Amino acid sequence: MFRIDHTLFERIPASIPDTGILFSLGKDDSREYTVLPGFCDVHVHLREPGFSYKETVRTGTLSAARGGFTDVCAMPNIRPVPDSVPHLSEELALIARDTVIRVHPYGSLTVNEEGEEPADLPGMAPYVCAFSDDGKGVQSEDMMRKLMIRAKMLGKIVTAHCEVNELVKGGVIHEGAYAKAHGYPGISSESEWKMIERDLRLAKETGAAYHVCHISAKESVELIRKAKRDGVDVTCETAPHYLVMTDEDLQEDGQFKMNPPIRGREDREALAEGILDGTIDMIITDHAPHSAEEKAKGLLGSAFGIVGLETSFPVMYTHFVRPGVLSMEKLMDLMAVRPRKRFGLPFGNDFSVWDLEAPYRIDPAEFLSKGKATPFTGMEVYGRCIATVCDGKTVYTAE
């Protein structure tokens, strides 16, 4: 087994964030290991407080460490919703007590994420990485304008889950060939890009820093590409499942159900192009654990959400770096550098150690997360995390 020793710290160059891939450690037990920066995921659901049966700060951050992450941003759809300093304090206390890596909470944009009344943005601003009502789109244009103006005054990013409720119409998967063939209500791409279109207009009007969550549709990519050319202060993210799969890969299993859904082949191709040309700024997981019971009701009845912290790098490395689509440096830019730069997060004394050569099949039974639902079950990948170090402390080692 690979073991971390203190001489490693002396060999880590000061330019970790800017160089992407670092160097090979050489061989141990006939295996070559590679050191990479600690990754940063700005879209993670730790489920605590309020839903500890799904995940806890402890299990979620252990899962992150096993995936090579040393920073995660925790979404606010917990109970109580962090819409005020007292409510946020409950989450901060759990983080201080239980985390094994750095966790940066979001504050909600509106009270109880209901879209009706602004949350206490000024009070929470010193303690949060950004503001979001993730899981819900802010339906009112006037409200979103007001929130952008307030966030700009506070120097904070508005991070948006973009979904027009009246266009969802009870959909459960992408409104595509699989939905039509199997009689499922579909989720249209318009339900995503229509709100992005509105918000980009508001961001241009207000000058707010705007970040779009988990884009999945080709129209979203083009809208954001154009907005960047027009000088709008916008960034966006997507996830490995949108870059690797299409609705042709769907199965009758709740582990293929997430929101937004896996879409069509043209959407996947547009997202891949967005990664290559810089339109898409970062890779996230949208790690959203649920209980086994909640994910056992098929595509129609299961809860939306899959886990991803322990599969993100192996899937991206296998499908993009090994075939030569992306360089390792570019992937590190997407997974470690640009998320931190955009959200003002620290570059700590962090790194992860990887065996990049031995293939294995993804097995959710090995996950440290409480959530086990992933569409990547059984997929053969390369890239196994051997160790993760955060702030000079070893937070994960493979057994």
Residue pairs with C-beta under 8 A, 6 or more apart in sequence:
1 29
1 397
1 398
1 399
2 28
2 29
2 31
2 33
2 353
2 355
2 386
2 387
2 397
2 398
3 397
4 353
4 387
4 389
4 394
4 397
8 25
8 35
8 351
8 389
9 349
9 392
11 23
12 22
12 35
12 349
12 351
13 19
13 22
16 22
16 37
16 347
16 350
16 351
17 37
17 336
17 337
17 340
17 347
18 337
19 329
20 36
20 37
20 327
20 328
20 329
20 330
20 331
20 332
20 333
20 336
20 337
21 34
21 36
21 328
21 329
21 332
22 34
22 35
22 36
22 37
22 351
23 34
23 35
24 32
24 33
24 34
24 35
25 32
25 33
25 34
25 35
25 353
26 32
26 33
27 33
31 355
31 357
31 358
32 355
32 356
32 357
33 353
33 354
33 355
33 386
34 353
34 354
34 355
34 356
35 351
35 352
35 353
35 354
36 68
36 328
36 332
36 336
36 351
36 352
36 353
36 354
37 332
37 336
37 337
37 350
37 351
37 352
38 68
38 69
38 70
38 71
38 101
38 336
38 348
38 350
38 351
38 352
38 388
38 389
38 390
39 67
39 68
39 69
39 70
39 71
39 312
39 313
39 335
39 336
39 352
40 69
40 70
40 71
40 72
40 335
40 336
40 339
40 340
40 345
41 64
41 69
41 71
41 72
41 73
41 284
41 285
41 287
41 309
41 312
41 335
41 339
42 72
42 73
42 129
42 130
42 159
42 211
42 237
42 282
42 284
42 339
42 342
42 343
43 73
43 75
43 134
43 213
43 214
43 237
43 239
43 284
43 285
43 286
43 287
44 60
44 64
44 72
44 73
44 74
44 75
44 284
44 285
44 286
44 287
44 309
45 55
45 60
45 74
45 75
45 77
45 286
45 287
45 288
45 289
45 305
46 55
46 56
46 57
46 60
46 61
46 72
46 74
46 75
46 78
46 103
47 54
47 55
47 56
47 60
47 78
47 289
48 55
48 56
48 57
48 60
48 78
48 91
48 94
49 78
49 79
49 80
49 90
49 91
49 94
50 78
50 79
50 80
51 78
51 79
53 291
53 370
54 289
54 290
54 291
54 294
54 370
54 371
55 289
55 369
55 370
55 371
56 94
56 98
56 370
57 94
57 95
57 97
57 98
57 99
57 103
58 98
58 99
58 100
59 368
59 369
59 370
60 72
60 287
60 289
60 309
60 369
61 72
61 98
61 99
61 100
61 101
61 103
62 100
62 368
62 369
62 396
63 287
63 307
63 309
63 310
63 367
63 368
63 369
64 70
64 72
64 101
64 287
64 309
65 100
65 101
65 368
65 388
65 390
65 395
65 396
66 309
66 310
66 367
66 368
66 385
66 388
66 396
67 309
67 310
67 311
67 312
67 313
67 385
68 313
68 352
68 354
68 385
68 388
69 101
69 309
69 388
70 101
70 102
70 348
70 350
70 352
70 388
70 389
70 390
70 391
70 395
71 101
71 102
71 103
71 104
71 339
71 340
71 345
71 346
71 348
71 350
72 101
72 102
72 103
72 104
72 309
73 103
73 104
73 105
73 106
73 129
73 130
73 343
73 345
74 91
74 95
74 103
74 104
74 105
74 106
75 106
75 132
75 134
75 135
76 82
76 83
76 105
76 106
76 107
76 108
76 113
76 132
76 133
76 134
77 113
77 134
77 135
77 136
78 91
80 87
80 90
81 87
81 108
81 111
81 112
81 113
81 119
82 88
82 90
82 91
82 105
82 106
82 107
82 108
82 124
82 128
83 107
83 108
83 110
83 111
83 112
83 113
83 119
83 120
83 124
84 119
84 120
84 123
84 124
85 120
85 123
85 124
85 127
88 105
88 107
88 124
88 127
88 128
91 105
92 105
92 127
95 103
95 105
100 390
100 395
100 396
101 388
101 390
101 395
102 345
102 346
102 348
102 390
102 391
104 128
104 129
104 343
104 345
105 127
105 128
105 129
106 128
106 129
106 130
106 131
106 132
106 134
106 159
107 119
107 120
107 121
107 124
107 125
107 127
107 128
107 130
107 131
108 119
108 131
108 132
108 133
109 118
109 119
109 121
109 131
109 132
109 133
109 138
109 147
109 158
110 116
110 117
110 118
110 119
110 133
110 138
110 143
110 147
111 117
111 118
111 119
113 133
113 135
113 136
114 136
115 133
115 136
115 138
115 139
115 140
115 143
116 143
118 143
118 146
118 147
118 150
119 131
121 131
121 147
121 150
121 151
121 154
121 156
122 150
122 154
124 131
125 154
125 155
125 156
128 156
129 157
129 343
129 344
129 345
130 156
130 157
130 158
130 159
130 211
130 343
131 147
131 151
131 156
131 157
131 158
131 159
132 158
132 159
132 160
132 161
132 213
133 160
133 161
134 159
134 161
134 213
135 161
136 161
136 163
137 160
137 161
137 162
137 163
137 164
137 165
137 195
138 144
138 147
138 160
139 164
139 165
141 198
141 202
144 158
144 160
144 198
144 199
144 202
145 202
145 205
145 206
147 158
148 158
148 202
148 203
148 206
148 208
148 210
149 206
149 208
151 157
151 158
151 208
151 209
152 206
152 207
152 208
152 209
156 209
157 209
157 210
157 211
157 342
157 343
158 203
158 208
158 209
158 210
158 211
159 211
159 212
159 213
160 195
160 196
160 199
160 210
160 211
160 212
160 213
161 213
161 214
162 192
162 193
162 195
162 196
162 199
162 212
162 213
162 215
162 220
163 191
163 192
163 195
163 259
163 260
164 190
164 191
164 194
164 195
167 188
167 190
167 191
167 194
168 187
168 188
168 191
169 185
169 188
170 185
171 179
171 184
171 185
171 186
171 187
171 188
171 191
171 261
172 184
172 185
172 186
172 187
172 257
172 261
172 299
172 300
173 179
173 184
173 186
173 187
173 247
173 250
173 256
173 257
173 261
173 262
173 299
174 186
174 187
174 189
174 247
174 261
174 262
174 263
174 264
175 186
175 187
175 188
175 189
176 186
176 247
176 263
176 264
177 247
177 248
177 264
178 184
178 247
178 248
178 250
179 185
179 186
179 247
180 186
182 252
184 299
184 300
187 259
187 260
187 261
189 216
189 217
189 218
189 219
189 220
189 263
189 267
190 219
192 215
192 216
192 217
192 219
192 220
192 260
193 217
193 219
193 220
193 223
196 212
196 215
196 220
196 223
196 224
197 223
199 210
199 212
200 210
200 223
200 224
200 227
200 232
200 234
202 208
202 210
203 209
203 210
203 227
203 232
203 233
203 234
204 227
204 230
204 231
204 232
207 233
208 233
209 233
210 232
210 233
210 234
210 235
211 234
211 235
211 236
211 237
211 342
212 220
212 224
212 234
212 235
212 236
212 237
213 236
213 237
213 284
213 286
214 237
214 238
214 239
214 242
214 260
214 284
214 286
215 221
215 224
215 236
215 237
215 238
215 242
215 260
215 271
215 274
215 280
216 238
216 242
216 260
216 261
216 262
216 263
216 267
216 271
217 260
217 263
217 267
217 270
218 266
218 267
218 269
218 270
218 271
220 236
221 270
221 271
221 273
221 274
221 279
221 280
222 270
224 234
224 236
224 274
224 279
224 280
225 274
225 277
225 279
227 234
228 234
228 279
235 281
235 282
235 338
235 342
236 279
236 280
236 281
236 282
237 280
237 281
237 282
237 283
237 284
238 271
238 274
238 275
238 280
238 283
238 284
239 283
239 284
239 285
239 286
239 308
239 312
240 283
240 285
240 308
240 311
240 312
240 315
240 316
240 319
241 258
241 262
241 306
241 308
241 375
241 376
242 260
242 262
242 263
242 267
242 268
242 271
243 268
243 271
243 272
243 275
243 283
243 316
243 319
243 320
244 268
244 315
244 319
245 262
245 268
245 375
246 262
246 263
246 264
246 265
246 267
246 268
247 261
247 262
247 263
247 264
248 265
249 256
249 262
249 375
250 256
250 262
250 299
252 298
252 299
253 298
253 299
254 294
254 295
254 296
254 297
254 298
254 299
254 301
254 302
254 303
254 373
255 295
255 306
255 373
255 374
255 375
255 377
256 262
256 299
256 375
257 295
257 299
257 302
257 303
257 304
257 305
257 306
258 286
258 288
258 304
258 305
258 306
259 304
259 305
262 375
271 280
272 325
273 279
274 280
275 283
275 320
275 326
275 334
276 325
276 326
280 334
281 334
281 338
281 339
281 342
282 334
282 335
282 338
282 339
282 342
283 312
283 316
283 331
283 334
283 335
284 339
285 307
285 308
285 309
285 312
286 305
286 306
286 308
287 307
287 308
287 309
287 369
287 371
288 304
288 305
288 306
288 307
288 371
289 305
289 307
289 369
289 370
289 371
289 373
290 302
290 303
290 305
290 371
290 373
291 370
292 372
294 302
294 303
295 302
295 303
295 371
295 372
295 373
296 302
305 371
305 373
306 371
306 373
306 374
306 375
307 364
307 367
307 369
307 371
307 372
307 373
307 374
308 374
309 369
310 366
310 367
310 368
310 369
311 362
311 374
311 376
311 381
312 335
313 331
313 335
313 354
313 383
313 385
314 362
314 381
314 382
314 383
314 384
315 376
315 379
315 381
316 326
316 331
316 335
317 328
317 331
317 356
317 381
317 382
317 383
318 380
318 381
318 382
318 383
319 325
320 326
320 331
321 327
321 328
321 331
322 382
339 345
340 346
340 347
348 390
348 391
349 389
349 391
349 392
350 388
350 389
350 390
350 391
351 388
351 389
352 385
352 387
352 388
352 389
353 385
353 386
353 387
353 388
353 389
354 383
354 384
354 385
354 386
355 383
355 384
355 386
356 382
356 383
357 382
358 382
358 384
359 380
359 381
359 382
360 380
360 381
360 384
361 378
361 379
361 380
361 381
362 374
362 376
362 377
362 378
362 379
362 381
363 377
363 378
364 372
364 373
364 374
364 377
365 372
384 398
385 396
385 398
386 397
386 398
387 394
387 396
387 397
387 398
388 394
388 395
388 396
389 395
